[in-house]
Amino acid sequence: LGAVTVSWGTQFLGSSRVRAVMLSGILLTLAGTVAHFALQGAWVTGRGWPEVLNAGAWADVAQSRLGIALLFRIVLLILWVWTVWSLRDAPWTSVTSMVAAVLGILTVLTFSFAGHAAAESTAWLYAPLDAVHMLSVGAWAGGVLVMAVVMGSLGELSAPTVGKFSRTATWAMPLAVVTGVAQGLHLMGGTGRLTGNDYGRFFLGKLALVAVITVFAVRARRLVRVGGGTGAVSSLPRRVTSRARLSRSL
C-alpha cells in the first residue's frame, strides 16, 4: 500500500526497486496468511502440531468467519502478485489505479472483518473504522518506508513525488492517529485502564512514538515546502530514514 501511495498516478512503480519492496510485502503477507489458516485449527482444538496438516481441521476453519476472510485474502494477494508482475512492461494507467484501489481496500477489509472489531455488537462502526485505520497507516508509514528504501539509490524520486506523498501523509497521519485512539479506548473501555495493564502502557508508548514521528514529519514537510525543488528532496533521505525506523516500531 505504501508503494501504491508513493507511485499513484506516476510511472514510479515501474522502478524495479519499488516493485521489489512491494512484492516482498505481498509475499510476506501471503506466507503469514497461509500459516495463519493452517495453524488456526490446531490453535482452536488444542491438539498441537499434528492438527496443522489435518484436512478436516482446514475444512472447519474454512467455514468460519476468520477462515473465509483468510481464503479471500489469499486470492487477493495472488492477484496483487499478478498486478505487480504485469507492471514490469506495462505503464501505470487509470485501469491500474482502479485495480490497485480495489485490491487495497478489499485486502484491508479481510483483516478488519476477521478481527476483534467485527466480533462485537458494534461491528457496523468499529470494523469500518479499523479498515480506515489500516489504510491510513499503510499509506503513511508504508509510504515512508518505501521512500526510505529507494532514496539515495534512485534518482527517480522527484520533488513532485515527495510533495505528493507529503500531502497524502498530511491527512493519512492524523486519520490513523484518531482512528487508532478511538479503537484503543474502545477496547480498554475508556481511559481508566491506560496505566493498569500492559495493553494500556503499550498504547501510551505508541502515542509517544507517534508524537516523535510527527515532529520529523512537520520538519520534513517544511523542508520540502521551503526548498521547492530537487535540492530539498536530496537533503531528505536522512530524515525520511529516521521516520521509517520509528514507523516500523508501530
C-alpha positions as CSV (number, residue, x, y, z in Angstrom):
1,L,0.0,0.0,0.0
2,G,2.9,2.3,0.7
3,A,4.4,1.7,-2.8
4,V,1.0,2.4,-4.4
5,T,0.7,5.6,-2.4
6,V,4.1,6.9,-3.4
7,S,3.6,5.8,-7.1
8,W,-0.1,6.8,-7.6
9,G,-0.6,8.3,-11.0
10,T,3.1,8.1,-11.9
11,Q,5.4,5.6,-13.6
12,F,7.5,5.3,-10.4
13,L,6.1,1.9,-9.7
14,G,7.9,0.8,-12.8
15,S,11.2,1.0,-10.8
16,S,12.5,-2.5,-10.1
17,R,13.5,-1.5,-6.6
18,V,10.0,-0.2,-5.7
19,R,8.4,-3.3,-7.2
20,A,10.8,-5.4,-5.1
21,V,9.7,-3.7,-1.9
22,M,6.1,-4.1,-2.8
23,L,6.4,-7.7,-3.8
24,S,8.3,-8.5,-0.6
25,G,5.4,-7.1,1.4
26,I,2.9,-9.1,-0.6
27,L,4.7,-12.4,-0.3
28,L,5.3,-11.9,3.4
29,T,1.6,-11.3,3.9
30,L,0.7,-14.3,1.8
31,A,3.0,-16.6,3.8
32,G,1.6,-15.3,7.0
33,T,-2.0,-15.7,5.8
34,V,-1.4,-19.3,4.7
35,A,0.4,-20.1,8.0
36,H,-2.5,-18.5,10.0
37,F,-5.0,-20.6,8.1
38,A,-3.1,-23.8,8.7
39,L,-2.4,-23.1,12.4
40,Q,-5.9,-21.9,13.3
41,G,-7.4,-25.5,13.5
42,A,-4.6,-26.6,15.9
43,W,-5.0,-23.5,18.0
44,V,-8.8,-23.8,18.4
45,T,-8.7,-27.6,19.1
46,G,-5.6,-27.5,21.3
47,R,-4.4,-30.8,19.7
48,G,-0.9,-29.5,18.8
49,W,1.2,-29.6,15.7
50,P,-0.3,-32.7,14.1
51,E,-3.5,-30.8,13.6
52,V,-1.8,-28.4,11.3
53,L,-1.8,-30.9,8.4
54,N,-5.3,-32.2,9.2
55,A,-7.5,-31.5,6.1
56,G,-10.6,-31.9,8.3
57,A,-9.4,-29.0,10.5
58,W,-8.9,-26.9,7.4
59,A,-12.4,-27.6,6.3
60,D,-13.7,-26.5,9.7
61,V,-11.6,-23.3,9.6
62,A,-12.8,-22.6,6.1
63,Q,-16.4,-22.4,7.3
64,S,-15.7,-19.8,10.0
65,R,-15.7,-16.0,9.5
66,L,-11.9,-15.9,10.0
67,G,-11.3,-18.8,7.6
68,I,-13.4,-17.1,4.8
69,A,-11.5,-13.9,5.3
70,L,-8.1,-15.7,5.1
71,L,-9.1,-17.6,2.0
72,F,-10.4,-14.4,0.4
73,R,-7.1,-12.6,1.3
74,I,-5.0,-15.4,-0.3
75,V,-6.9,-14.9,-3.6
76,L,-6.4,-11.1,-3.4
77,L,-2.7,-11.5,-2.6
78,I,-2.3,-13.7,-5.7
79,L,-4.0,-11.0,-7.7
80,W,-1.6,-8.5,-6.2
81,V,1.4,-10.6,-7.3
82,W,0.0,-10.7,-10.8
83,T,-0.6,-7.0,-10.8
84,V,2.9,-6.1,-9.7
85,W,4.4,-8.6,-12.1
86,S,2.4,-7.2,-15.0
87,L,3.8,-3.7,-14.3
88,R,7.3,-4.8,-15.4
89,D,6.4,-4.0,-19.0
90,A,3.2,-2.0,-18.8
91,P,2.8,1.7,-17.8
92,W,0.7,2.8,-14.9
93,T,-2.8,3.7,-16.3
94,S,-6.2,4.6,-14.9
95,V,-7.0,0.9,-15.1
96,T,-4.0,0.1,-12.9
97,S,-5.1,2.8,-10.5
98,M,-8.6,1.3,-10.2
99,V,-7.2,-2.3,-9.8
100,A,-4.8,-1.1,-7.1
101,A,-7.5,0.8,-5.2
102,V,-10.0,-2.1,-5.3
103,L,-7.3,-4.7,-4.3
104,G,-6.0,-2.4,-1.5
105,I,-9.4,-1.8,0.1
106,L,-10.6,-5.4,-0.2
107,T,-7.3,-6.7,1.3
108,V,-7.6,-4.4,4.3
109,L,-11.2,-5.4,4.8
110,T,-10.2,-9.1,5.2
111,F,-8.2,-8.0,8.3
112,S,-10.9,-5.7,9.7
113,F,-13.8,-8.1,9.3
114,A,-11.8,-11.0,10.7
115,G,-10.6,-9.3,13.9
116,H,-11.9,-8.2,17.2
117,A,-13.7,-5.2,15.7
118,A,-16.0,-7.4,13.7
119,A,-16.8,-9.7,16.6
120,E,-18.7,-7.1,18.7
121,S,-22.2,-5.8,18.6
122,T,-20.9,-2.5,17.3
123,A,-19.1,-4.2,14.3
124,W,-21.0,-1.9,12.0
125,L,-19.0,1.0,13.4
126,Y,-15.6,-0.4,14.5
127,A,-14.9,-2.7,11.6
128,P,-15.0,0.1,9.0
129,L,-13.1,2.3,11.5
130,D,-10.4,-0.4,11.7
131,A,-10.3,-0.5,7.9
132,V,-9.8,3.2,7.7
133,H,-7.1,3.0,10.3
134,M,-5.2,0.3,8.4
135,L,-5.5,2.1,5.1
136,S,-4.2,5.3,6.7
137,V,-1.2,3.6,8.3
138,G,-0.4,1.7,5.1
139,A,-0.5,5.0,3.1
140,W,1.5,6.9,5.6
141,A,4.0,4.5,7.3
142,G,4.3,2.3,4.3
143,G,5.0,5.2,2.0
144,V,7.7,6.5,4.4
145,L,9.3,3.0,4.3
146,V,9.3,2.8,0.5
147,M,10.8,6.3,0.2
148,A,13.5,5.4,2.8
149,V,14.4,2.3,0.8
150,V,14.7,3.9,-2.6
151,M,16.1,7.3,-1.6
152,G,19.8,7.7,-2.2
153,S,19.8,4.7,-4.6
154,L,17.5,6.0,-7.3
155,G,17.4,9.4,-9.0
156,E,13.8,8.9,-9.9
157,L,12.3,10.3,-6.7
158,S,11.5,13.8,-7.9
159,A,10.4,16.8,-5.9
160,P,6.7,16.4,-7.1
161,T,6.6,12.8,-6.0
162,V,7.9,13.8,-2.5
163,G,5.4,16.7,-2.4
164,K,2.5,14.5,-3.4
165,F,3.4,11.9,-0.7
166,S,3.7,14.7,1.8
167,R,0.2,15.9,1.0
168,T,-1.1,12.4,1.4
169,A,0.6,12.0,4.7
170,T,-0.9,15.2,5.9
171,W,-4.4,13.6,6.0
172,A,-3.4,10.0,6.5
173,M,-1.3,10.5,9.6
174,P,-3.9,12.3,11.7
175,L,-6.6,10.0,10.4
176,A,-4.5,7.0,11.6
177,V,-4.0,8.6,15.0
178,V,-7.6,9.5,15.5
179,T,-9.0,6.1,14.5
180,G,-6.3,4.2,16.4
181,V,-7.0,6.1,19.6
182,A,-10.8,5.6,19.2
183,Q,-10.3,1.8,18.8
184,G,-7.8,1.6,21.6
185,L,-10.0,3.4,24.1
186,H,-13.0,1.3,23.0
187,L,-11.1,-2.0,23.6
188,M,-10.0,-0.8,27.0
189,G,-13.4,0.5,28.0
190,G,-12.3,4.1,28.4
191,T,-9.3,6.0,29.8
192,G,-9.4,4.4,33.3
193,R,-7.2,1.4,32.3
194,L,-4.5,3.3,30.4
195,T,-1.9,2.5,33.1
196,G,-3.5,-0.5,34.7
197,N,-2.4,-3.2,32.2
198,D,0.2,-4.0,29.6
199,Y,-2.1,-3.0,26.7
200,G,-2.7,0.4,28.1
201,R,1.0,1.0,28.7
202,F,1.9,-0.1,25.2
203,F,-0.9,2.2,23.9
204,L,0.7,5.2,25.7
205,G,4.1,4.2,24.4
206,K,2.7,4.1,20.8
207,L,1.2,7.6,21.2
208,A,4.6,8.8,22.4
209,L,6.3,7.3,19.3
210,V,3.6,9.0,17.1
211,A,4.4,12.3,18.7
212,V,8.1,12.0,17.9
213,I,7.4,10.9,14.3
214,T,5.1,13.9,14.0
215,V,8.0,16.3,14.8
216,F,10.0,14.6,12.0
217,A,7.1,14.8,9.6
218,V,6.5,18.5,10.2
219,R,10.2,19.3,9.7
220,A,10.4,17.3,6.5
221,R,7.2,18.9,5.1
222,R,8.5,22.3,5.9
223,L,11.8,21.5,4.2
224,V,10.0,20.4,1.0
225,R,7.7,23.4,1.1
226,V,10.6,25.9,1.6
227,G,13.1,24.1,-0.8
228,G,10.5,23.5,-3.5
229,G,12.9,21.6,-5.7
230,T,15.3,18.7,-6.2
231,G,17.8,20.3,-3.8
232,A,15.3,20.0,-1.0
233,V,14.5,16.4,-2.0
234,S,18.2,15.4,-2.0
235,S,18.5,16.5,1.7
236,L,15.6,14.4,2.9
237,P,17.0,10.8,2.9
238,R,18.4,11.0,6.4
239,R,15.2,12.5,7.9
240,V,13.0,10.0,6.0
241,T,15.1,7.0,7.1
242,S,14.7,8.1,10.7
243,R,11.0,8.4,10.3
244,A,10.8,4.9,8.7
245,R,12.7,3.3,11.6
246,L,10.3,4.8,14.1
247,S,7.3,3.9,11.9
248,R,8.3,0.3,11.9
249,S,8.1,0.3,15.7
250,L,4.3,0.7,15.3
